[in-house]
């Protein structure tokens, strides 16, 4: 699938710095914050489902709550991995910003 350019060709290092900073603030930081919030929700779900699994009167409900707890724990593991990857990307982005900023002077 062919797509059009998102940004114009960069013509100097000052433009590069601005684009790199925009990518950091508009994408990587937003994704990291979203992952952190999502992780918090899944952690809350784990504790809620754990409580439900102990308190629900019917076996089917307890089993469902227990299974949902397991699924949330699985998602926590995946999200934690994504978060680590995006934090690494963000660290690399900071280095890129420093590089182009030093050349933009």
GUBA-81918 format. One record per residue: residue in three letters; x negated, y, z of N, C-alpha, C, O, CB in turn. Coordinates in steps of 0.02 Angstrom, whole numbers, padded with zeros to 5 digits, always signed. Last residue first. Glycine has a CB too. Layout:
<pts>
ALAXYZXYZXYZXYZXYZ ...
</pts>
This chain:
<pts>
UNK-01168+01204+00778-01196+01267+00802-01238+01302+00750-01265+01356+00763-01238+01256+00864 UNK-01134+01080+00739-01091+01135+00716-01119+01202+00734-01096+01254+00709-01021+01127+00744 UNK-01210+00986+00801-01228+01002+00731-01188+01062+00705-01206+01091+00654-01217+00942+00686 UNK-01147+00971+00921-01217+00992+00921-01239+01013+00851-01284+01055+00844-01262+00936+00948 UNK-01023+00926+00877-01028+00991+00911-01099+01016+00910-01111+01076+00900-01002+00987+00984 UNK-01053+00799+00830-01033+00850+00782-01036+00920+00812-01050+00969+00777-00963+00836+00755 UNK-01091+00739+00955-01135+00740+00897-01116+00795+00849-01159+00835+00829-01133+00672+00861 UNK-00978+00754+01036-01042+00784+01056-01089+00790+00996-01123+00841+00988-01076+00743+01112 UNK-00888+00677+00962-00875+00748+00972-00940+00784+00991-00954+00838+00965-00822+00759+01027 UNK-00947+00551+00975-00940+00581+00909-00930+00656+00914-00959+00695+00877-00881+00549+00871 UNK-00933+00533+01113-01000+00537+01084-00998+00569+01015-01041+00609+00998-01031+00467+01079 UNK-00794+00527+01120-00829+00580+01155-00900+00589+01127-00923+00645+01118-00832+00565+01231 UNK-00773+00408+01048-00748+00471+01020-00783+00530+01054-00801+00578+01020-00672+00477+01029 UNK-00824+00316+01138-00859+00326+01074-00837+00392+01042-00878+00427+01012-00845+00267+01027 UNK-00725+00327+01235-00795+00344+01252-00835+00357+01189-00876+00403+01187-00827+00287+01293 UNK-00616+00280+01160-00616+00349+01185-00687+00372+01204-00706+00428+01191-00568+00356+01245 UNK-00652+00147+01142-00644+00190+01083-00647+00264+01104-00678+00304+01070-00577+00176+01047 UNK-00644+00109+01276-00708+00106+01241-00706+00150+01178-00754+00187+01164-00725+00033+01221 UNK-00509+00124+01297-00555+00165+01337-00624+00165+01305-00659+00216+01307-00559+00138+01409 UNK-00461+00028+01209-00449+00098+01194-00493+00144+01236-00513+00198+01213-00375+00116+01206 UNK-00506-00089+01277-00527-00074+01208-00518+00000+01191-00563+00031+01163-00488-00117+01158 UNK-00437-00078+01398-00510-00079+01398-00537-00062+01329-00586-00025+01323-00536-00148+01420 UNK-00305-00086+01350-00328-00026+01384-00404-00023+01384-00433+00030+01371-00301-00025+01456 UNK-00301-00217+01300-00292-00160+01254-00319-00096+01285-00353-00057+01252-00218-00151+01236 UNK-00316-00285+01423-00366-00292+01369-00361-00235+01319-00413-00207+01299-00356-00358+01333 UNK-00199-00246+01485-00263-00230+01517-00320-00235+01465-00365-00194+01465-00277-00277+01577 UNK-00105-00304+01401-00110-00231+01405-00176-00209+01436-00204-00158+01416-00052-00203+01445 UNK-00128-00441+01431-00138-00414+01363-00147-00339+01364-00193-00312+01332-00078-00432+01318 UNK-00095-00444+01568-00161-00466+01545-00176-00438+01476-00231-00413+01463-00165-00543+01544 UNK+00037-00401+01562-00012-00362+01600-00082-00380+01576-00124-00337+01567-00005-00374+01676 UNK+00097-00506+01494+00092-00441+01461+00041-00397+01496+00006-00358+01464+00160-00407+01459 UNK+00088-00603+01594+00054-00614+01530+00045-00548+01493-00008-00534+01465+00093-00664+01486 UNK+00172-00545+01687+00102-00555+01704+00060-00566+01642+00004-00543+01637+00094-00614+01753 UNK+00292-00553+01616+00264-00487+01632+00191-00493+01651+00151-00450+01632+00304-00455+01690 UNK+00307-00692+01613+00299-00655+01550+00270-00585+01563+00228-00562+01525+00366-00649+01514 UNK+00325-00719+01749+00267-00747+01713+00254-00708+01648+00196-00694+01631+00278-00821+01697 UNK+00447-00652+01768+00387-00632+01806+00324-00656+01771+00276-00619+01763+00389-00660+01879 UNK+00529-00731+01689+00518-00660+01670+00457-00632+01707+00419-00593+01678+00580-00618+01687 UNK+00526-00849+01765+00498-00848+01697+00484-00777+01674+00432-00764+01643+00547-00883+01648 UNK+00591-00804+01880+00523-00831+01885+00489-00830+01816+00430-00813+01811+00524-00902+01913 UNK+00716-00771+01829+00675-00719+01859+00602-00742+01864+00556-00702+01853+00701-00701+01929 UNK+00756-00900+01788+00749-00847+01738+00704-00791+01766+00660-00767+01731+00818-00818+01718 UNK+00762-00965+01911+00716-00989+01860+00704-00935+01807+00647-00926+01785+00744-01052+01826 UNK+00863-00891+01973+00796-00893+02003+00744-00915+01952+00689-00888+01949+00795-00941+02063 UNK+00971-00919+01886+00947-00850+01895+00877-00848+01924+00835-00808+01902+00995-00811+01940 UNK+00983-01056+01907+00969-01030+01839+00942-00959+01844+00895-00941+01808+01033-01032+01796 UNK+01016-01064+02044+00953-01092+02019+00935-01064+01951+00876-01048+01939+00958-01169+02015 UNK+01088-00925+02130+01093-00982+02084+01025-01001+02056+00981-00958+02046+01141-00966+02026 UNK+01059-00817+02214+01092-00876+02242+01092-00937+02195+01094-00994+02218+01163-00860+02261 UNK+00902-00733+02226+00962-00749+02187+00992-00814+02212+00956-00861+02229+00945-00754+02112 UNK+00782-00721+02300+00845-00699+02329+00908-00719+02291+00962-00721+02319+00844-00626+02336 UNK+00669-00760+02232+00678-00785+02301+00749-00773+02326+00774-00810+02368+00628-00751+02348 UNK+00679-00693+02114+00671-00766+02112+00681-00797+02181+00700-00856+02186+00602-00785+02084 UNK+00678-00560+02157+00739-00590+02131+00736-00666+02132+00785-00699+02149+00753-00565+02061 UNK+00541-00548+02188+00591-00540+02240+00657-00573+02219+00689-00609+02258+00602-00465+02256 UNK+00488-00565+02060+00467-00609+02114+00519-00607+02171+00538-00659+02198+00397-00589+02141 UNK+00544-00458+01993+00564-00525+01975+00544-00576+02028+00580-00625+02040+00533-00545+01908 UNK+00475-00353+02061+00549-00358+02062+00573-00428+02045+00616-00455+02079+00579-00307+02012 UNK+00341-00379+02030+00363-00381+02100+00439-00386+02105+00465-00420+02149+00338-00319+02138 UNK+00348-00368+01889+00323-00429+01921+00349-00433+01993+00376-00484+02013+00246-00432+01921 UNK+00391-00235+01873+00434-00290+01853+00413-00355+01886+00455-00394+01908+00434-00298+01777 UNK+00277-00167+01915+00339-00160+01953+00388-00216+01937+00422-00243+01981+00372-00092+01939 UNK+00192-00206+01811+00176-00225+01880+00237-00220+01925+00249-00263+01968+00119-00181+01908 UNK+00258-00144+01704+00254-00217+01706+00236-00242+01776+00262-00293+01799+00201-00243+01656 UNK+00238-00009+01740+00305-00037+01735+00304-00113+01740+00344-00143+01776+00339-00015+01669 UNK+00098-00002+01732+00132+00011+01796+00203-00017+01796+00225-00046+01845+00133+00087+01811 UNK+00079-00026+01595+00052-00072+01645+00087-00064+01712+00105-00113+01745-00023-00062+01653 UNK+00137+00091+01546+00167+00026+01530+00143-00027+01580+00183-00067+01604+00150+00005+01458 UNK+00046+00187+01592+00115+00188+01615+00149+00121+01603+00187+00097+01646+00154+00244+01578 UNK-00068+00145+01521-00070+00148+01594+00001+00147+01622+00016+00111+01670-00107+00212+01619 UNK-00023+00162+01389-00041+00095+01413-00042+00093+01489-00019+00045+01520-00109+00074+01386 UNK-00008+00302+01387+00050+00258+01376+00036+00187+01402+00080+00156+01433+00068+00255+01301 UNK-00141+00342+01404-00090+00359+01454-00029+00315+01447+00000+00294+01498-00071+00433+01447 UNK-00196+00289+01284-00220+00267+01350-00168+00282+01404-00153+00238+01445-00287+00301+01367 UNK-00124+00363+01188-00118+00291+01190-00140+00264+01258-00107+00221+01287-00160+00258+01134 UNK-00169+00492+01218-00098+00476+01222-00088+00401+01228-00047+00378+01268-00061+00504+01161 UNK-00306+00483+01191-00284+00498+01259-00210+00481+01269-00191+00458+01323-00295+00572+01274 UNK-00301+00450+01051-00330+00404+01100-00307+00419+01172-00291+00372+01209-00406+00407+01097 UNK-00217+00563+00994-00208+00491+00984-00236+00451+01042-00198+00419+01079-00241+00469+00920 UNK-00242+00694+01030-00177+00677+01000-00164+00603+00992-00106+00583+00984-00172+00709+00935 UNK-00372+00700+01081-00315+00725+01121-00247+00701+01095-00201+00690+01134-00317+00801+01124 UNK-00447+00636+00977-00453+00617+01048-00391+00637+01087-00362+00596+01122-00516+00649+01080 UNK-00408+00703+00863-00398+00631+00866-00400+00608+00939-00360+00567+00960-00451+00594+00825 UNK-00452+00831+00898-00381+00819+00887-00365+00744+00892-00314+00725+00921-00359+00846+00820 UNK-00590+00811+00899-00556+00830+00961-00481+00818+00956-00449+00798+01005-00570+00903+00978 UNK-00609+00783+00762-00627+00733+00813-00592+00748+00880-00567+00703+00913-00704+00731+00824 UNK-00570+00907+00707-00532+00846+00691-00546+00792+00744-00500+00759+00767-00551+00820+00621 UNK-00668+00992+00762-00596+01004+00775-00555+00941+00761-00510+00924+00800-00571+01062+00732 UNK-00785+00936+00707-00775+00939+00780-00701+00947+00797-00675+00913+00841-00815+00997+00810 UNK-00763+00957+00570-00768+00889+00596-00756+00888+00671-00720+00844+00696-00838+00859+00580 UNK-00771+01095+00567-00708+01062+00550-00707+00991+00577-00656+00967+00603-00697+01062+00473 UNK-00905+01103+00600-00855+01135+00644-00786+01105+00629-00748+01092+00676-00854+01212+00633 UNK-00971+01042+00495-00969+01008+00559-00920+01040+00609-00896+01007+00654-01038+01007+00589 UNK-00874+01050+00341-00929+01069+00385-00920+01037+00453-00867+01008+00468-00934+01147+00391 UNK-00773+00993+00269-00824+01030+00231-00882+01053+00275-00934+01073+00249-00794+01089+00198 UNK-00672+00853+00251-00708+00896+00298-00767+00928+00261-00805+00894+00227-00733+00855+00361 UNK-00528+00844+00152-00599+00829+00159-00631+00879+00207-00617+00939+00205-00635+00832+00090 UNK-00378+00846+00252-00417+00867+00194-00490+00846+00205-00510+00832+00262-00412+00945+00183 UNK-00290+00703+00317-00328+00765+00326-00363+00782+00260-00376+00739+00218-00379+00759+00384 UNK-00221+00601+00257-00191+00633+00315-00225+00700+00327-00192+00749+00345-00198+00588+00378 UNK-00191+00556+00087-00237+00577+00141-00197+00610+00197-00147+00643+00185-00291+00625+00113 UNK-00065+00432+00049-00101+00495+00039-00146+00511+00098-00139+00481+00151-00051+00552+00028 UNK-00082+00257+00018-00056+00314+00056-00096+00375+00040-00154+00371+00019-00057+00300+00132 UNK-00036+00102-00049-00075+00164-00056-00041+00219-00015+00020+00225-00015-00081+00185-00131 UNK-00042-00059+00000+00000+00000+00000-00044+00062+00000-00085+00072+00045+00048+00000+00061 
</pts>
